[in-house]
C-alpha cells in the first residue's frame, strides 16, 4: 500500500532508492561524583575524547571530494574550531576540578549554557548555529560512552543509492554519506536554514526535513521516492507513480546539466529588461563559489562570523583584512551588512550580562545593538570604509525601524569619515548607503527611507517572520510561514514602488529571491535586483532569460489581493506554465 508523508522540502531534486534508517542510541548523561584522587584522570579522559573527536573530523574532511563546494569543508572546519574553543573545552575541565563531577556531566552543563545563548537569538540563521554545538558535544559524548563509529562513517559503499531516514543529521554525517553516494535524506527535525540543509543544497542532495516520527512509518530497505521540491516522501509506490518519478528524475538531471550554458550569458528577459543577479555570502571561502556561479556582485555579505565564539569583538585591522580579501577577490560591488547580532552578542565567551531577555526577537539586536555599542559599531564602520579603497563597496544597515535610527547610523558613518580624513586614510568618498527592509514598519515607511538612502534591500526571511508572527524554524508553526500571504506581497510591492518613485535600486536578499517558483511573480512586481545563494543563480537566470513579461497574464498582480491561498497558488502556476 502506497504511503505519502509531507514535510518541508529544503533541497530540490528527486531521489529514488531504498530506505536506510539511522538510529542513534539515546545518550543518558548523568552526574556522579569523582573521587578526589581521580579528578585529573577524569580531566585526561575528557581531553582524550576531545582529541579523538578532532581526529574523526579530520578524517571526514580528508574524504571531502576535491571538486566539492568550498562551504562543505568550512562546515567541518567550524566543528574543528569549536573543539579548540575554551568555552567548550577549558570550562568543562574547570567544572570537573571544582565540582568533582564526571566529564559527561561537565560537558553537558556547558553545552546547555551555550545552547541557551543561541536560543535567545532572534535571527533564524544564527539561532540554528546551536546545531553545531549539539553535534560537536554529541560526538564527544559518544566517544566517552565507548560507542563504536557509526555505520555511515565507515566508507564501505553500503549506503550507495539509499535514501537516509534519520532523526537529524550533522554536516559531517551529510558529507560522509554524500561521498558514499546516497540518493537523498529525510529527517524528523531541522529547519530551512540549518547547516545541514544549507549543505544539502550545496551538494545537490534532495532533502526533506520536519517529517515527525518518520522512522516509525518507514521500514529499513523499503522502496522510497523523495521529492525535495514538494517535500513529499512516498513509500511503496505503485508502478504508475514509480514510472512517473523516474521520468521526472531523468528530466531534472538533464535540466541541471543544461544550466551551465547560462553562466556567461547576460541576464535579460526576452522583452529586453536587464536584471542583476547577486550572491549572498557569509564567509570569505564563499567567494570562489560565487565567482563560479556567474554572480554580478555580492548583494549581502554577512559579517556576524567575525564576532561569533570569541572572547572580544574583532579589532579594526582584523575586520579590514577580512573585508579587503573579499573586495579584492571580486570585480563587482560588495554590499557589506553591519553586524546583525542578538541581545547576547556572543562576543564574550557566551556570558550574558543584564536582565534576562524574555523576547530577544523584539529586543536589542542589529542596528539597535550597533547604536547601543557605538565603540564597537565605529570600529566596523571604519574597517568597511577603509576596505572601500580597494574596490566597490556598499554599506547596509539591518533592522532599521525608524528614520531616527537611520540618521544616527549615518551620523556615526559621517563621523568615521571625518576621522579618516584627518588621519589621511583613503576610502570611497561616494560609498553608497542602504537599509534592509525586514520588518513591517520599514516596509510601510519604505518611501520615507527611500528619500534618505542610496538603495533598499528586502530581507524576506525576517519580513515574513515578523509580519506573520511565525518562527520558520519551529516545526510546530512553520506551516504558516507563507511567502504568498497577501500581507507579504503587498509589503514587497510597496517597497518596490517606493524605490521606483525615488529612482533608487531595490534588491531582495532573502530566500524568496532564490525560489524559482517566485521569480516571474517578483519580476512582474518590478524586482530588478535578486541576491541569493550562489547555487541558485543559474536556475534563476534561466527563468529570467526565458521570460517575456509582455506575455504574463494581465491580472498577475491581483495575487496581492487574494485571501485564499489556493487562488494564489493557481495564479502562480498560471504565470509559471507558459514557455
N, C-alpha and C positions, 0 to 999 in steps of 0.2 A: 504494500500500500504506500503510495506516494505521500511524503510529509513535507510541508513547506514551512520554514521558520523565517521570521522577519527580524532584521537587526539594522544597524547603521552601516551603510556601505562607506568605507573610508579610503579604499584604493580600487580604482576601476579595473575592469578586466573580468574574464570568465575562467573558471577552473573546473576541470572535470577529473575526478580521481577518487580514490578510496580514503576513508577516514583513518587518521592516526590520532588516537586520543592520548593526550598528555595528562597524567595525574601526578601531581606533586604531593607527597605526604605532608599533611598539615603539621608544621613545626609547633611543638608545645614548649614554649620558652618559659621556664620557671626560675624563681630566685632561690638560691640556697647559700648558706654561709660557708666561707672558705676559712679553714684553719689558718692561723697567723703564719705558720711555717710554710704554707703552700701558696701564699699570695704571689710571690714572684714567679712561681711555676705557672700560676693561672695567667699572669701577665704574658709570659712567654707563649702560653697556649693561644692567646688572642693574637699575638704578633705573628705566630706561625700560620694561623688560619688566614690572617690578612695577606701574608706573603703568598700562600697557596692560591688565594683568590686572584692576586695580581698575576701569578703565573698562568692561571687558567685564562684570564682575559687577554694576556699577551699571546697565548696560543690561538685564541679565537681571532685576534687581529691578524695573525700570520696567515690565517685561512681566507682572509678577505681577498677576492679576485682583484688583480691589478687594474681592471677596467671598471671597477665599481665606483659609484659616485663618491666624491670626497667626503660627504657628510656621513657616509657609512662608518669609516674609521673614526670620525670625530665623536660619534656616539660612544664607541668603546673607549676612546681617549678620555671622555667625560667621566666614565666609571673609574678609569685608572687614576685620574686626578683626585677623585673622591677618596680613593684608598690612601692618598698622601695628605689628605686634609686633616688638620689637627682636630677639627670639630667631630670627625668620625673615628679618629684613632687615638689621639692623646687623651681626650676627655674620658672615653670609656676606661682607659688604663688608670686614670686618676680615680675613677669610681671604684675600680677593683681594689685599689690600695686604701681608699678612705672608708669604703663601706664593707670591705671584705666580701663582696658579692661575686658570683661566678661571671665568667666572661660573657656568656649568652645574655645574662640579665643586664649587665652594664651596657652592652651594645644595644639592647632593646630600649633601654631608658633614653639613650642618646638619640636613637632612631625616632622615638616618639616626640622628643623635643624638637628635632629638626622638621619632622612632618608637620607639627603644629605651626611652625613658622610659615611653611609653604601653604598650609591650608588657609591661612589668613590673607593670602594674596588674592586680589580680585581678578587679575589678568589670567584667563584660562590657560594661555600658553605657559606662563611662568608657574602657575599652580600645578600643572601636570608634571613639572620637573621633580615633584616629590616621588614620582615613579622611579626615578633613577636612584634616589636614596634607598627606597624599598628594595630595589633589585640588588644593589650592592650589599646591603645588610643581609638579605636573604641568602646570598651566595656565601657570605662568611658564616652565617648560622648553619648552613647545611654542611659546611666543612667541619665546624665544631661538633656537629652531630655525627660525624664519620659517615655521612651518606655518600654512596657511590656517585660518580659522574653520571648525569642524566643521559638517557639513551640518545637524545637528539644532539648531544655534544660529542658523540662518537661518530666520526665521518665514515661510516661503513656503507653508505648508499641505501640503507633500508627505507629512508623517507622519500626517495625519488618518486615524483608524480603523486604524492599523497597530499591530502588536504588536512592540515593540522587543526585539531579541536582542543582548545585549552581554556583554562580559567583566565589566564592572562599570559603575555609573553614579554620578555625583556628584549631590548635591542640586540643584546648578544645572542639570545635564542634565535631571533629573526635572521641575523647574519649567518649563523651556522646552518640553519635549515635552508636558507636560500642557496647557500653553497652546495647543499646536498640535493638541490633540485626539487623542493616542494612546489606544489601547484598553487597553493594559497593557504590562508588560515582564517579561522573563526575563533573569537574569544568571547567569554561571558562578560568581561569588563573592558574598560578602555574608552577613550574619547577621541574625537577627530583631531586633537592637537597633541596627543601623547607622542613621545619619541618613537615608540614602536610603529604607530600608524604613519607618522611622517616618513619613517624609514621604509615602510612597505611601499609607499608611493614612490620614493626614490629608486627602489629596487624593482619596481614594476610588479609587485606581488599582489594579486587580487586578495582583498581582505574585507572582513565584516567584523564589527565589534558590537557588544551590547546585546547578544542573544542570551538572555538569562537562562541559567541551568541547561545550556545546550548539551552538556555531556550526559545528561540524564535521558535525552531523547535520541541520541545518536549512538550506534554500536560501532565498536572498533572494526575496521575493514569494510564498513558499509559503503556502497557506491554513493557519491555525492556530486552535486552540481552547485557551484558557488557563483553568484552574480554580484560582483563587487560594486557595480554602479547602483543597482536597485536595492542592495542589501538583503538579497534573498538567498537562503540556503535550502536546497531541495535534496531530500534523501529518498533513495529507492525510486527514482523517476522511471516512468514507463518509457517505452521505445520512442514514442512520438516526441515527448519532451526532451529526451536524450538527443535524438537526431536534430531537433531544433537548436539546441545549445551547441552541439558540435559544429553546426553551420555558423552559428554566431561567433564561436571561438576562432574559426578559420578567418572569418571576415574581420574580426577585431585584430588579429595578428597582422593581417595584410594592411589594415588601416594604420597601425603603429609604424610599420616598416615604411609606409609611404610618406610619413610626416617629415622625414629628413630633407626632402626636396624644398621645404619651405624655409629652411634655416637662412638662406641667403636672399630670399625674396623680400621685397618691401611689403609692409603691412598696409593694405589698402582695400577698401570694399570695391565691388565691381562697378559701382556708380561713382567711384573716384574719391571717396572720403579717406583721408590718411589717418591712421591710428598709431599711437605709441604703445608698444608693449615693453613693460619694465619688469624687473625682478625684485622680489623680496629677499633680503639677506640677513642672516643672524651672525655668522662667523666669517672671519677672513678666508677660511677654507672654502667658502661657498663661491668664491669668485670664478674659479675655473669652471664650475658647473654653470654659472651664469653666462660666461663667455661662450661656452659650447651650445647654449640654448638660443643664442642669437638675440639676447635682450638688448634694448636700446638704452640701457642705463639701469640704475637701482632706484626704485620708487620708494623703498622703505628699507633703511639699514638700521636694525635694532642694535642698541648699544648696551643693553642690560647685561650681556655676558661679561663685560668688563668689571661689573660691580658684584657679581654673584660669588658666594662661597669664599669670602676673603675677610681678613680682619679689619681692613680700612679701605676707603674708596681709592680708586686709581688716581695717581698724580697726573698732572698736565702732560708731561713728556711721554708717559706710557700711553695715554689716550691719543696724543698726536701721532705716535708711531703706528698705532692700530689704524687710525683713520687715513693716514698718509699711505699706508700699504694698499688699502682698498682703492683710494682715489687714483693712485699711480698705476694700478693694475687694470684700470678700465678707462677707455677714452670718453665714455658718455657720462652724463651727470649722475651724481650720487646724492640721494636725499637722506640725510642723517637725522634720525629722530632722537631728541634728547631723552634721557633715561626715563623709562616708564616703569618705576618700581612701586611696590605697595607700601603700606604703613610701616612695615617692619624693616624695610630696606635691605636686610640680609647682607649688610656690608660690615657687620661687626661680629662675625662668627656665629650668628644666629641668636644673639642675645636680644631680648625685647625690652625696651625702656618705656616708661609711662604707663598709663592705664590700659586695661585690656580693651581692644577694639572689637565691638560687637558686630560691626558690618564694614569690613575693610573695603569692600567693593564701592562703598559710598564715602570712604574716608580719605586719609592723607596719602594720595598717590599721584604719580605722573607730574603734571605741571604744578599741582598743589605742593607736592613734596619738593620740587625744584625751587619754587619761590620760598618755601619754608626753610630750605637749606641753601641760602644764597652762596655761601663759600664753595660748597660742592658743585652747585649749578654753574658758577662763574668759571671754575676750572674746566668744566666740559665745554662751555661756550668758547673760551679762549682756544682750547685744543681744536675745536671744529673750525673756528675762524682761521687758525694757522694752517690747518690742512687745506683750506680753500686756495692757498697759494700754489698748490701742487696739482690742481685740476678743478673741474667744475663741481662745486658743492652747493647743495641747498640745505637749509635747516628747517626742521619741522617740530612744532610743539604738540605734545599729546594731551588729550582730555581737557582741552580748554573749554570752559563752560560760559564765560562772560568776557566782555571786552576789557574789563579791569585786569584780568589775568594776562590777557594778551599784551596790554600796554605795559604791565610790569615786566613781562618777559622780554619785550622789545627794548625796554629801558635798560635792563641788565645787559642785553646784547650790545646796545649802543655804548654803554659804559666800558665794556670789554674792548670794543673797537678803539675807543679813545685811549685806553691803556696801551694797546698795541701800537697805536700811532706814536705815543710818547716814547715807547721803547724802540721804535724804528723797526718793528716786525711786520713783514708783509702779510697781506691777506686780500681776499677779493672784496674790493670796496662796494661791489654791486651784488653781493651774495643775496640770493632770494630767500624770503622767509615765508613759511606757511604754517597752517594749523591742521590738525586732524579733526574731522567731523565724525565723532564716535559716540556722542550722547545726544539724546533728543533735543536738548536745549540749543546745542550748537548748530544742529540741522535746521531747526525752526528759525534761528537767527543767522543763517548762513549768509544772507545778503549783508548784514552788518559786518560780519567778518571779512567778506569779500572786498569791502572798501578799504580794509586795513592791511591786507596781506598780498603776497605775490601769487599764491596758489593755495588750493584746498585739497585735502586728501581724505576720502571717505574710508573710515575703518569699519567695515561692515560687521566684523566679529563682535565688537563691543556694542555697536549701534543696535544690532538685533537683540543682544543680551539685555541691554538697559531698556530698550523700548518695550520688549515683551516680558521683562522680568523673568527671564529663563536662563538658567545656568546650563550651557550647552554640554558641559562635561558631567552633568548629573544624570545618571541613567534613568532616574525616575521622572524627569521632566523634559529631557532633551527632544522628545517628540513634538514639543511645542515650539521648538526653535525653527522658525519658518521664514526664509528669505522672501517668499512671495506674499507675506502678510501685507495688506494694503498700507498699513502704517509705515512699514519699512520702505516700500516702493515710493510712497509719497515723500518721505523724508529725503530719499536719494534724489528724486526728481526735483525737489525744492532746492537742493544743494547745487545740482547741475544748472538749473535755471539762474541761480544767483551768480555762478561763475560766468555763464554766458553774458548776462546783463552787464557785468563789470569787466568783461574781457580778460579773465584770468583762467588758467588751466585748473581743471578739477580731475584728479585721479582717484582710483579706487584701489586700495591695497589689502582688502580683506579677502576671505575665502570666496566670496561671490565673484570676484574678478577672474578667478581661475576655474570657475564652474562652466563647462561647455554648454550646459542646458540654458544658462542665463545670458550667454554672450550676445545673441541677437536682440534680446529684450533690452539689455543695457545700451547697445548701440542705438536702438530706437529711442531710448530715453535721452540720448545725447552724450553718452560717455565716450571720450576720445583717448583717455589715458588709463590703461589697465596695468596693475602691478601685482605679480603673483609668484608662486613657487616656480622656479626655473623649469621644472619638469612639465609644467602645464602650458608653457609658452607656444610650442609648435602646434599643438592641437587648437589652441585659441586662434592662432594666426591662420590656420587652415579655414576655420569657420568664418573669420572676418573676410578673408580673401575670396571666399565663395558666396558671400552675402551681397545681394543687391537690395539696398534699403528701399528703393522705389517699389520693390515687389512685396514688401511686407504688408499684411492686411491693414487697411486704413484705421481699423478700430483697435490696433495693438495696444495703445496707451489706455484703453478702457480697463485694462487689467488693474490700474491704480485704484479703481472704484469698486472692484469685485470683492464682496464679503464672503463669497462661497469659494473655498479652496479648490473644489473640483472645477469650477468655472475658470479659475486662474490657471490651473493645470492644462485645461483644454486650450486656452489661448496660447500658452507656452508651446504645447505640442503643434499647434497650427503654424506658428511662426518658425518653428524648427523643422517642419516637414517638407518645405519646398527646397528644390535644388537650383 
